C-alpha cells in the first residue's frame, strides 16, 4: 500500500513539473510551487503579467470515468480559495494583484501527456 501511495506522489510531482514547464513556455513565471498551509495546498503560484495565477494540476491516466477538470468539486475549490487567501496574507506585496484560478489537466502517459489548460476555471469566492 505504501508503495502505491509513493507512486501516486511521484506521478503528482512529475505532473506538476510538466505543468510548470508548459506554463513557463507560455510566458508565466513561477512564484512558488507546493505552497502548503493548514487549510490546503497550492500546486503552483505563478504570474501571468500582473495577474497572480493559482494553478491546480490534475493528472488522470485515463478520462474514461472523469477527466482531470471534472475532479475538482466545490469542496476542493473552497480549500484552494482558503489556501490562496493564506498565501496572500503571507505575501502582502502580491495582495493588490488580480487573482485567477487555472487548472492544468494532464491525461495519458506521463512521457507524452495530453495537456489542457482551463484559464479562470473558477472564481475567488471565499469571504
DSSP file (Angstrom, degrees, kcal/mol; ACC not computed):
  #  RESIDUE AA STRUCTURE BP1 BP2  ACC     N-H-->O    O-->H-N    N-H-->O    O-->H-N    TCO  KAPPA ALPHA  PHI   PSI    X-CA   Y-CA   Z-CA
    1    1 A X     >        0   0    0      0, 0.0     4,-2.1     0, 0.0     5,-0.2   0.000 360.0 360.0 360.0 -44.5    0.0    0.0    0.0
    2    2 A X  H  >  +     0   0    0      1,-0.2     4,-2.4     2,-0.2     5,-0.2   0.867 360.0  56.3 -61.1 -35.8    2.8    2.4    0.9
    3    3 A X  H  > S+     0   0    0      2,-0.2     4,-2.3     1,-0.2    -1,-0.2   0.924 106.6  48.4 -62.8 -44.4    4.4    1.7   -2.5
    4    4 A X  H  > S+     0   0    0      2,-0.2     4,-2.2     1,-0.2    -1,-0.2   0.901 111.3  50.4 -62.9 -41.5    1.2    2.7   -4.4
    5    5 A X  H  X S+     0   0    0     -4,-2.1     4,-2.3     1,-0.2    -1,-0.2   0.892 110.0  50.6 -61.6 -40.9    1.0    5.9   -2.4
    6    6 A X  H  X S+     0   0    0     -4,-2.4     4,-2.4     2,-0.2    -2,-0.2   0.896 109.4  50.1 -64.7 -40.7    4.6    6.7   -3.1
    7    7 A X  H  X S+     0   0    0     -4,-2.3     4,-2.5     2,-0.2    -2,-0.2   0.883 109.3  52.6 -64.3 -38.0    4.0    6.1   -6.8
    8    8 A X  H  X S+     0   0    0     -4,-2.2     4,-2.0     2,-0.2    -2,-0.2   0.924 110.5  47.0 -62.8 -45.0    0.9    8.4   -6.7
    9    9 A X  H  X S+     0   0    0     -4,-2.3     4,-2.4     1,-0.2    -2,-0.2   0.896 111.7  51.5 -63.0 -40.3    3.1   11.2   -5.1
   10   10 A X  H  X S+     0   0    0     -4,-2.4     4,-2.3     1,-0.2    -2,-0.2   0.912 110.1  47.4 -64.2 -43.2    5.8   10.7   -7.7
   11   11 A X  H  X S+     0   0    0     -4,-2.5     4,-2.5     1,-0.2    -1,-0.2   0.859 110.8  53.8 -68.0 -32.8    3.3   11.0  -10.6
   12   12 A X  H  X S+     0   0    0     -4,-2.0     4,-2.3     2,-0.2    -2,-0.2   0.918 109.4  47.0 -64.1 -43.9    1.9   14.1   -8.9
   13   13 A X  H  X S+     0   0    0     -4,-2.4     4,-2.0     2,-0.2    -2,-0.2   0.912 113.2  49.0 -62.7 -42.7    5.3   15.7   -8.7
   14   14 A X  H  X S+     0   0    0     -4,-2.3     4,-2.4     2,-0.2    -2,-0.2   0.908 110.4  50.7 -64.2 -42.1    6.0   14.8  -12.3
   15   15 A X  H  X S+     0   0    0     -4,-2.5     4,-2.6     1,-0.2    -2,-0.2   0.906 109.8  50.6 -62.2 -42.2    2.6   16.2  -13.4
   16   16 A X  H  X S+     0   0    0     -4,-2.3     4,-2.6     2,-0.2    -1,-0.2   0.873 109.9  50.0 -64.5 -36.9    3.4   19.4  -11.6
   17   17 A X  H  X S+     0   0    0     -4,-2.0     4,-2.6     2,-0.2    -2,-0.2   0.911 111.1  48.6 -67.5 -41.3    6.8   19.7  -13.3
   18   18 A X  H  X S+     0   0    0     -4,-2.4     4,-2.4     2,-0.2    -2,-0.2   0.925 113.1  48.1 -61.9 -44.8    5.2   19.1  -16.7
   19   19 A X  H  X S+     0   0    0     -4,-2.6     4,-2.7     2,-0.2     5,-0.2   0.918 111.4  50.5 -62.8 -43.7    2.6   21.8  -16.0
   20   20 A X  H  X S+     0   0    0     -4,-2.6     4,-2.8     1,-0.2     5,-0.2   0.944 111.8  46.8 -58.7 -49.0    5.2   24.2  -14.8
   21   21 A X  H  X S+     0   0    0     -4,-2.6     4,-2.0     1,-0.2    -1,-0.2   0.896 112.9  50.4 -61.2 -40.7    7.3   23.7  -17.9
   22   22 A X  H  X S+     0   0    0     -4,-2.4     4,-0.9     2,-0.2    -2,-0.2   0.935 114.2  43.0 -62.2 -48.5    4.2   24.1  -20.1
   23   23 A X  H  <>S+     0   0    0     -4,-2.7     5,-2.4     1,-0.2     3,-0.3   0.865 110.9  55.2 -69.9 -36.0    3.1   27.3  -18.4
   24   24 A X  H ><5S+     0   0    0     -4,-2.8     3,-1.6    -5,-0.2    -1,-0.2   0.908 105.8  52.5 -61.2 -41.3    6.7   28.7  -18.4
   25   25 A X  H 3<5S+     0   0    0     -4,-2.0    -1,-0.2     1,-0.3    -2,-0.2   0.762 105.8  55.9 -65.0 -24.3    6.8   28.2  -22.2
   26   26 A X  T 3<5S-     0   0    0     -4,-0.9    -1,-0.3    -3,-0.3    -2,-0.2   0.396 129.3 -96.7 -88.4   2.0    3.6   30.1  -22.4
   27   27 A X  T < 5S+     0   0    0     -3,-1.6    22,-0.4     1,-0.3    -3,-0.2   0.465  78.3 135.8 101.9   1.9    5.2   33.1  -20.6
   28   28 A X      < -     0   0    0     -5,-2.4     2,-0.5    20,-0.1    -1,-0.3  -0.531  44.0-140.5 -82.3 153.0    4.1   32.6  -17.0
   29   29 A X  E     -A   47   0A   0     18,-2.4    18,-2.6    -2,-0.2     2,-0.2  -0.953  15.4-121.1-119.4 130.6    6.7   33.0  -14.2
   30   30 A X  E     +A   46   0A   0     -2,-0.5    16,-0.3    16,-0.2     3,-0.1  -0.487  30.9 170.2 -72.1 130.5    6.8   30.7  -11.1
   31   31 A X  E    S-     0   0A   0     14,-3.3     2,-0.3     1,-0.4    15,-0.2   0.767  71.0 -15.4 -99.7 -47.7    6.5   32.4   -7.7
   32   32 A X  E     -A   45   0A   0     13,-1.9    13,-2.9     3,-0.0     2,-0.4  -0.972  54.9-148.2-159.3 143.4    6.2   29.3   -5.6
   33   33 A X  E    S+A   44   0A   0     -2,-0.3    11,-0.2    11,-0.2    10,-0.2  -0.891  79.2   6.7-110.4 145.4    5.5   25.5   -6.0
   34   34 A X  E    S-     0   0A   0      9,-2.9     2,-0.5    -2,-0.4     9,-0.2   0.908  72.0-171.5  53.4  53.6    3.7   23.4   -3.5
   35   35 A X  E     -A   42   0A   0      7,-1.9     7,-2.7    -3,-0.2     2,-0.4  -0.662   9.3-168.2 -74.3 121.6    2.7   26.0   -1.0
   36   36 A X  E     +A   41   0A   0     -2,-0.5     2,-0.3     5,-0.2     5,-0.2  -0.921  18.0 154.2-118.4 139.9    1.3   24.2    2.0
   37   37 A X  E >   -A   40   0A   0      3,-2.5     3,-1.1    -2,-0.4    46,-0.1  -0.890  58.8 -86.6-147.2 178.2   -0.7   25.5    4.9
   38   38 A X  T 3  S+     0   0    0     -2,-0.3     3,-0.1     1,-0.2    45,-0.1   0.734 124.0  48.9 -65.7 -21.2   -3.2   24.0    7.4
   39   39 A X  T 3  S-     0   0    0      1,-0.2     2,-0.3    43,-0.1    -1,-0.2   0.572 123.3 -58.9 -96.0  -9.0   -6.1   24.7    5.1
   40   40 A X  E <   -A   37   0A   0     -3,-1.1    -3,-2.5    42,-0.1     2,-0.3  -0.995  51.5 -83.1 162.8-166.5   -4.7   23.2    1.9
   41   41 A X  E     -A   36   0A   0     -2,-0.3     2,-0.5    -5,-0.2    -5,-0.2  -0.991  17.3-148.5-138.5 143.6   -2.1   23.2   -0.7
   42   42 A X  E     -A   35   0A   0     -7,-2.7    -7,-1.9    -2,-0.3    -8,-0.2  -0.966   8.0-157.3-110.7 123.3   -1.4   25.3   -3.9
   43   43 A X  E    S+     0   0A   0     -2,-0.5    -9,-2.9    12,-0.4     2,-0.4   0.973  76.2   1.5 -64.9 -54.8    0.4   23.3   -6.6
   44   44 A X  E     -AB  33  55A   0     11,-1.7    11,-3.2   -11,-0.2     2,-0.5  -0.999  55.7-164.5-137.4 137.1    1.8   26.3   -8.5
   45   45 A X  E     +AB  32  54A   0    -13,-2.9   -14,-3.3    -2,-0.4   -13,-1.9  -0.989  30.7 163.4-118.4 120.5    1.6   30.0   -7.9
   46   46 A X  E     -AB  30  53A   0      7,-3.0     7,-3.6    -2,-0.5     2,-0.5  -0.830  35.6-121.8-134.4 166.6    2.6   31.9  -11.0
   47   47 A X  E     -AB  29  52A   0    -18,-2.6   -18,-2.4    -2,-0.3     2,-0.5  -0.955  13.3-172.1-112.4 133.1    2.5   35.4  -12.6
   48   48 A X  E >  S- B   0  51A   0      3,-2.7     3,-1.8    -2,-0.5     2,-0.5  -0.857  74.5 -58.5-118.5  90.1    0.9   36.0  -15.9
   49   49 A X  T 3  S-     0   0    0     -2,-0.5   -20,-0.1   -22,-0.4   -22,-0.0  -0.633 120.9 -19.4  68.0-121.4    1.9   39.6  -16.5
   50   50 A X  T 3  S+     0   0    0     -2,-0.5     2,-0.4    -3,-0.1    -1,-0.3   0.504 117.9 101.6 -92.5  -6.2    0.4   41.4  -13.5
   51   51 A X  E <   -B   48   0A   0     -3,-1.8    -3,-2.7    46,-0.1     2,-0.6  -0.657  68.1-137.7 -87.8 130.2   -2.1   38.6  -12.7
   52   52 A X  E     -Bc  47  99A   0     46,-2.9    48,-2.6    -2,-0.4     2,-0.6  -0.764  24.0-158.4 -83.2 123.5   -1.4   36.2   -9.8
   53   53 A X  E     -Bc  46 100A   0     -7,-3.6    -7,-3.0    -2,-0.6     2,-0.6  -0.921  11.6-159.4-114.3 121.0   -2.3   32.7  -11.1
   54   54 A X  E     -Bc  45 101A   0     46,-3.0    48,-2.7    -2,-0.6     2,-0.6  -0.881  19.4-159.5 -95.1 119.5   -3.1   29.9   -8.7
   55   55 A X  E     -Bc  44 102A   0    -11,-3.2   -11,-1.7    -2,-0.6     2,-0.5  -0.896  12.0-163.7-111.8 122.4   -2.7   26.7  -10.7
   56   56 A X  E     - c   0 103A   0     46,-2.5    48,-2.4    -2,-0.6     2,-0.5  -0.906  13.9-152.7 -99.2 126.1   -4.2   23.3   -9.7
   57   57 A X  E     - c   0 104A   0     -2,-0.5     2,-0.4    46,-0.2    48,-0.2  -0.879  13.3-175.5-104.0 126.9   -2.6   20.4  -11.5
   58   58 A X  E     - c   0 105A   0     46,-2.8    48,-2.9    -2,-0.5     2,-0.4  -0.985   3.2-169.9-126.0 128.8   -4.7   17.3  -12.1
   59   59 A X  E     + c   0 106A   0     -2,-0.4     2,-0.4    46,-0.2    48,-0.2  -0.967   7.9 173.4-120.1 132.9   -3.4   14.1  -13.7
   60   60 A X  E     - c   0 107A   0     46,-2.5    48,-1.1    -2,-0.4     8,-0.1  -0.997  27.9-147.7-134.4 131.4   -5.5   11.1  -14.8
   61   61 A X  S    S+     0   0    0     -2,-0.4    47,-0.6    46,-0.2     2,-0.3   0.891  91.1  11.0 -63.0 -37.9   -4.1    8.2  -16.6
   62   62 A X        -     0   0    0     45,-0.1     4,-0.3     4,-0.1     3,-0.2  -0.975  58.8-149.8-138.8 152.4   -7.5    7.9  -18.4
   63   63 A X        +     0   0    0     -2,-0.3     4,-0.2     1,-0.1    44,-0.0   0.067  63.1 116.5-108.3  23.9  -10.5   10.1  -18.7
   64   64 A X  S    S+     0   0    0      2,-0.1    -1,-0.1     1,-0.1     3,-0.1   0.927  90.1  22.2 -56.7 -48.8  -13.0    7.2  -19.1
   65   65 A X  S    S-     0   0    0      1,-0.3     2,-0.3    -3,-0.2    -1,-0.1   0.926 141.8 -13.9 -86.8 -51.1  -14.8    8.0  -15.9
   66   66 A X        -     0   0    0     -4,-0.3    -1,-0.3     5,-0.0    -2,-0.1  -0.975  65.2-125.7-153.8 139.0  -14.0   11.6  -15.4
   67   67 A X    >   -     0   0    0     -2,-0.3     3,-0.5    -4,-0.2     4,-0.5  -0.300  39.9 -97.2 -77.0 169.7  -11.4   13.9  -16.9
   68   68 A X  G >  S+     0   0    0      1,-0.2     3,-1.1     2,-0.2     4,-0.1   0.857 122.8  54.9 -57.1 -37.9   -9.0   15.9  -14.8
   69   69 A X  G >  S+     0   0    0      1,-0.2     3,-1.1     2,-0.2    -1,-0.2   0.854 102.9  55.9 -67.0 -34.3  -11.1   19.0  -14.9
   70   70 A X  G <  S+     0   0    0     -3,-0.5    -1,-0.2     1,-0.2    -2,-0.2   0.558  91.4  74.1 -75.9  -6.9  -14.2   17.2  -13.5
   71   71 A X  G <  S+     0   0    0     -3,-1.1     2,-0.9    -4,-0.5    -1,-0.2   0.453  74.0  90.3 -86.7   0.7  -12.3   16.0  -10.4
   72   72 A X    <   -     0   0    0     -3,-1.1    -1,-0.1    -4,-0.1     2,-0.1  -0.826  60.9-178.0-101.0 101.7  -12.4   19.5   -8.8
   73   73 A X     >  -     0   0    0     -2,-0.9     4,-2.4     1,-0.1     5,-0.2  -0.261  44.7 -91.2 -90.5-179.4  -15.5   19.7   -6.7
   74   74 A X  H  > S+     0   0    0      1,-0.2     4,-2.4     2,-0.2     5,-0.2   0.855 125.6  55.1 -63.5 -35.4  -16.9   22.6   -4.7
   75   75 A X  H  > S+     0   0    0      2,-0.2     4,-2.3     1,-0.2    -1,-0.2   0.927 109.6  46.4 -62.4 -44.8  -15.0   21.4   -1.6
   76   76 A X  H  > S+     0   0    0      2,-0.2     4,-2.4     1,-0.2    -2,-0.2   0.910 111.9  50.8 -64.5 -42.5  -11.7   21.3   -3.4
   77   77 A X  H  X S+     0   0    0     -4,-2.4     4,-2.3     1,-0.2    -1,-0.2   0.906 110.0  51.1 -61.3 -41.0  -12.4   24.8   -4.9
   78   78 A X  H  X S+     0   0    0     -4,-2.4     4,-2.4     1,-0.2    -2,-0.2   0.926 110.8  47.5 -61.9 -45.8  -13.2   26.1   -1.4
   79   79 A X  H  X S+     0   0    0     -4,-2.3     4,-2.5     1,-0.2    -1,-0.2   0.874 110.9  51.9 -65.2 -37.1   -9.9   24.7    0.0
   80   80 A X  H  X S+     0   0    0     -4,-2.4     4,-2.4     2,-0.2    -1,-0.2   0.917 109.9  49.1 -64.0 -42.5   -7.9   26.2   -2.8
   81   81 A X  H  X S+     0   0    0     -4,-2.3     4,-2.3     2,-0.2    -2,-0.2   0.905 111.6  49.1 -64.3 -41.2   -9.5   29.6   -2.2
   82   82 A X  H  X S+     0   0    0     -4,-2.4     4,-2.3     2,-0.2    -2,-0.2   0.925 112.1  48.1 -63.3 -43.9   -8.7   29.3    1.5
   83   83 A X  H  X S+     0   0    0     -4,-2.5     4,-2.6   -44,-0.2    -2,-0.2   0.881 110.1  52.9 -64.1 -37.3   -5.1   28.4    0.8
   84   84 A X  H  X S+     0   0    0     -4,-2.4     4,-2.6     2,-0.2    -1,-0.2   0.910 108.4  49.9 -64.4 -41.7   -4.8   31.2   -1.7
   85   85 A X  H  X S+     0   0    0     -4,-2.3     4,-2.2     2,-0.2    -2,-0.2   0.918 111.0  49.8 -61.5 -42.7   -6.0   33.7    1.0
   86   86 A X  H  X S+     0   0    0     -4,-2.3     4,-1.6     2,-0.2    -2,-0.2   0.929 110.4  50.2 -60.6 -45.7   -3.4   32.3    3.4
   87   87 A X  H  X S+     0   0    0     -4,-2.6     4,-1.1     1,-0.2     3,-0.2   0.924 110.6  49.4 -58.1 -46.1   -0.7   32.7    0.7
   88   88 A X  H  < S+     0   0    0     -4,-2.6     6,-0.2     1,-0.2    -1,-0.2   0.848 106.6  55.2 -66.3 -33.9   -1.8   36.3    0.1
   89   89 A X  H  < S+     0   0    0     -4,-2.2     3,-0.4     1,-0.2    -1,-0.2   0.855 111.9  45.0 -64.7 -33.0   -1.7   37.1    3.8
   90   90 A X  H  < S+     0   0    0     -4,-1.6     2,-0.3     1,-0.2    -1,-0.2   0.645 117.6  44.6 -83.7 -15.6    1.9   35.8    3.9
   91   91 A X    ><  +     0   0    0     -4,-1.1     3,-2.4    -3,-0.2     4,-0.3  -0.603  65.3 168.2-128.4  69.7    2.9   37.7    0.8
   92   92 A X  G >  S+     0   0    0     -3,-0.4     3,-1.1     1,-0.3     4,-0.3   0.719  70.4  70.2 -62.2 -21.7    1.4   41.1    1.2
   93   93 A X  G 3  S+     0   0    0      1,-0.2    -1,-0.3     2,-0.1     3,-0.1   0.641 102.4  46.8 -68.8 -11.8    3.3   42.5   -1.7
   94   94 A X  G X  S+     0   0    0     -3,-2.4     3,-1.5    -6,-0.2    -1,-0.2   0.446  84.1  95.7-103.8  -3.3    1.1   40.4   -4.0
   95   95 A X  T <  S+     0   0    0     -3,-1.1    -2,-0.1    -4,-0.3    -1,-0.1   0.745  78.9  55.4 -65.5 -25.5   -2.2   41.4   -2.4
   96   96 A X  T 3  S+     0   0    0     -4,-0.3    -1,-0.3    -3,-0.1     2,-0.2   0.542  88.0  99.2 -85.6  -6.0   -3.1   44.1   -4.8
   97   97 A X  S <  S-     0   0    0     -3,-1.5   -46,-0.1     1,-0.1     2,-0.1  -0.495  83.5-105.5 -79.7 148.2   -2.8   41.9   -7.9
   98   98 A X        -     0   0    0    -48,-0.3   -46,-2.9    -2,-0.2     2,-0.4  -0.460  37.5-139.2 -65.6 148.1   -5.8   40.4   -9.6
   99   99 A X  E     -c   52   0A   0    -48,-0.2     2,-0.4    -2,-0.1    25,-0.2  -0.922  19.9-176.1-116.9 137.2   -6.1   36.6   -8.8
  100  100 A X  E     -c   53   0A   0    -48,-2.6   -46,-3.0    -2,-0.4     2,-0.6  -0.987  17.2-144.1-130.8 140.8   -7.0   33.9  -11.3
  101  101 A X  E     +cD  54 122A   0     21,-0.7    20,-2.3    -2,-0.4    21,-0.7  -0.928  24.5 179.9-105.6 119.4   -7.5   30.2  -10.7
  102  102 A X  E     -c   55   0A   0    -48,-2.7   -46,-2.5    -2,-0.6     2,-0.4  -0.811  15.8-149.1-113.5 156.8   -6.4   28.0  -13.6
  103  103 A X  E     -cD  56 118A   0     15,-2.0    15,-3.0    -2,-0.3     2,-0.6  -0.995   2.0-160.7-126.6 129.3   -6.4   24.2  -13.9
  104  104 A X  E     -cD  57 117A   0    -48,-2.4   -46,-2.8    -2,-0.4     2,-0.5  -0.950  13.8-164.0-105.2 120.7   -3.9   22.2  -15.9
  105  105 A X  E     -cD  58 116A   0     11,-3.0    11,-2.7    -2,-0.6     2,-0.4  -0.910   5.4-171.3-107.6 129.9   -5.3   18.8  -16.8
  106  106 A X  E     +cD  59 115A   0    -48,-2.9   -46,-2.5    -2,-0.5     2,-0.3  -0.970   7.0 176.0-119.2 134.3   -3.0   16.0  -17.9
  107  107 A X  E     +cD  60 114A   0      7,-1.9     7,-2.9    -2,-0.4   -46,-0.2  -0.966  42.9  19.2-133.9 154.0   -4.2   12.7  -19.3
  108  108 A X  S    S+     0   0    0    -48,-1.1     5,-0.2   -47,-0.6     2,-0.1  -0.563 103.9   0.0  94.0-156.5   -2.4    9.7  -20.8
  109  109 A X    >   -     0   0    0      3,-0.4     3,-0.6    -2,-0.2    -2,-0.1  -0.416  57.3-134.3 -71.5 141.1    1.2    8.7  -20.4
  110  110 A X  T 3  S+     0   0    0      1,-0.2     3,-0.4     2,-0.2    -1,-0.1   0.737 105.0  65.4 -65.9 -21.7    3.5   10.8  -18.4
  111  111 A X  T 3  S+     0   0    0      1,-0.2    -1,-0.2     0, 0.0    -3,-0.0   0.850 128.2   1.7 -69.6 -33.3    6.0   10.5  -21.3
  112  112 A X  S <  S-     0   0    0     -3,-0.6    -3,-0.4     2,-0.0    -1,-0.2  -0.464  86.7-178.6-152.7  72.1    3.7   12.4  -23.6
  113  113 A X        -     0   0    0     -3,-0.4     2,-0.5    -5,-0.2    -5,-0.2  -0.325  32.5-114.5 -76.1 156.4    0.5   13.5  -21.8
  114  114 A X  E     -D  107   0A   0     -7,-2.9    -7,-1.9    -2,-0.0     2,-0.5  -0.788  37.5-153.5 -82.4 130.2   -2.3   15.4  -23.4
  115  115 A X  E     -D  106   0A   0     -2,-0.5     2,-0.4    -9,-0.2    -9,-0.2  -0.922  16.2-177.5-115.7 129.8   -2.4   18.8  -21.7
  116  116 A X  E     -D  105   0A   0    -11,-2.7   -11,-3.0    -2,-0.5     2,-0.5  -0.981   9.8-158.0-123.4 141.4   -5.5   21.0  -21.3
  117  117 A X  E     -D  104   0A   0     -2,-0.4     2,-0.8   -13,-0.2   -13,-0.2  -0.957   3.6-168.0-123.0 113.2   -5.4   24.5  -19.7
  118  118 A X  E >   -D  103   0A   0    -15,-3.0   -15,-2.0    -2,-0.5     3,-0.7  -0.864  14.1-156.5-101.6 102.8   -8.5   26.0  -18.3
  119  119 A X  E 3  S+     0   0A   0     -2,-0.8   -17,-0.2     1,-0.3    -2,-0.0  -0.552  77.2   6.3 -76.6 142.5   -7.8   29.7  -17.6
  120  120 A X  E 3  S+     0   0A   0     -2,-0.2    -1,-0.3     1,-0.1   -18,-0.2   0.917  78.8 171.4  52.9  48.9  -10.0   31.3  -15.0
  121  121 A X  E <   -     0   0A   0    -20,-2.3     2,-0.3    -3,-0.7   -19,-0.2   0.785  61.8  -4.6 -64.2 -30.8  -11.5   27.9  -14.2
  122  122 A X  E    S-D  101   0A   0    -21,-0.7   -21,-0.7   -45,-0.0     2,-0.1  -0.972  80.3 -92.3-157.7 168.6  -13.4   29.2  -11.1
  123  123 A X        -     0   0    0     -2,-0.3     2,-1.4   -23,-0.1   -42,-0.1  -0.454  28.4-117.0 -89.7 155.7  -13.8   32.3   -9.0
  124  124 A X        +     0   0    0    -25,-0.2    -1,-0.1    -2,-0.1   -25,-0.1  -0.730  56.2 153.1 -85.4  86.2  -12.0   33.5   -5.9
  125  125 A X        +     0   0    0     -2,-1.4     2,-0.5     2,-0.0    -1,-0.1   0.058  17.2 116.5-118.0  24.5  -15.2   33.4   -3.8
  126  126 A X              0   0    0      1,-0.1    -2,-0.0   -45,-0.1   -48,-0.0  -0.809 360.0 360.0 -97.6 132.5  -14.3   32.8   -0.2
  127  127 A X              0   0    0     -2,-0.5    -1,-0.1     0, 0.0    -2,-0.0   0.424 360.0 360.0 -94.4 360.0  -15.1   35.5    2.3
